[in-house]
């Protein structure tokens, strides 16, 4: 089908990343705020795994920068942590694709936890069990996100 | 997604023709992040860049705030006539009560100013305020920041105090063209100088994060502070105006073996629910510190102090006060009338 190597429908990727960023700052009640899943990390991981030649460290870094500015934190923190997570996914994307979904979910757990800890290094407050909440919720949500993004990718024939 | 692997020989190519390797790219990303990190943390010159970037992402933020502003608009549009009428009645009653209180406060303010003038101390009164609206967007939960919809184009500046109808909310941390970021009192990096209303004891109140009460710092065991004490801004530090409520002391504990007490304070402002905020403008200050003559007179002849009083008053009243103190009781009904 796609013989040429030019990017196809690549805007779809950016739209999903933008939606993920919106989901990250959508107002939630205080109790749920600390458990907000890391939508952006999940979207980045999916796209890196599926299309590593389109979404890679550069895109992850810029997405992180946009997150840094949008959430008003220290510049470079999200950028660095997203780039790091995507680096690992890009390194092992061939293996990750072969894993069953639940095993992928555990990779997500560790990656999201890593990202979250790095983003919090600069944060003034750390309370013990809250740190795990986003990672756990993201893990549980991974199959859903995966299915939705795959549907989008196939529907728009992004390559 | 496995399909992408089976494209054939021609499509495998771009994977390998991309010049920088994964490690190189990661190294670049790390270097760029570090550079950003240092520039943002250390350089003041970087501030305009940051503010420009914040302006650039404002559309994203307002897009995220749209659902809640839309639901507000929706509930406003389809309000019951009876509800509205009821609200008008309560608001009118409130306005009446406030007006009656204002009459007394105006008289007291004038008296207070006159007394302060006699003491030769500078005092500013009547800050002007500007209304701003909160953009309902969740930022990083580990910082207590909010975005408001007024920026540089309305003259908002960094460090500007922010109030709501009940008390101090925080201060402006970053200004962009269309919006600004406000640090709330509860942010762990925020401290505010306060004094206790009951006895004037000064202290510093620091935030402790989302959902936690504020804390009074560095008060020794013998400090006279009790549960239920009201804390107001002391005006020290020159950032916050004097006398706005900060919070009420909830619990006082002086643990054995620790140098300072653990005192928690409930913020007066409704940090979680307020949608309309007030930005305090620096103008309209009545600054008596420039008018040295009364102080000089006082220093020259302390015995003549009673004689000096009317003289000083006559000097000051036409310039600074809207009406002489003696007529305040006459004037206040006319205020009420309009």
Interface residues (C-beta under 8 A of the other chain):
Chain A: X1 X2 X3 X5 X18 X21 X22 X24 X25 X26 X27 X28 X30 X33 X34 X36 X49 X50 X51 X52 X53 X56 X57 X58 X60 X61 X65 X66 X69 X70 X71 X72 X73 X74 X75 X76 X77 X79 X80 X83 X84 X87 X90 X91 X97 X119 X120 X123 X124 X125 X150 X153 X159
Chain B: X1 X2 X4 X5 X7 X8 X10 X11 X13 X14 X15 X18 X22 X25 X26 X28 X29 X30 X32 X33 X34 X35 X36 X37 X39 X40 X41 X50 X53 X54 X56 X57 X60 X61 X63 X64 X65 X67 X68 X136 X137 X138 X139 X140 X141 X142 X143 X145 X147 X173 X174 X181 X187 X188 X189 X208 X209 X210 X211 X272
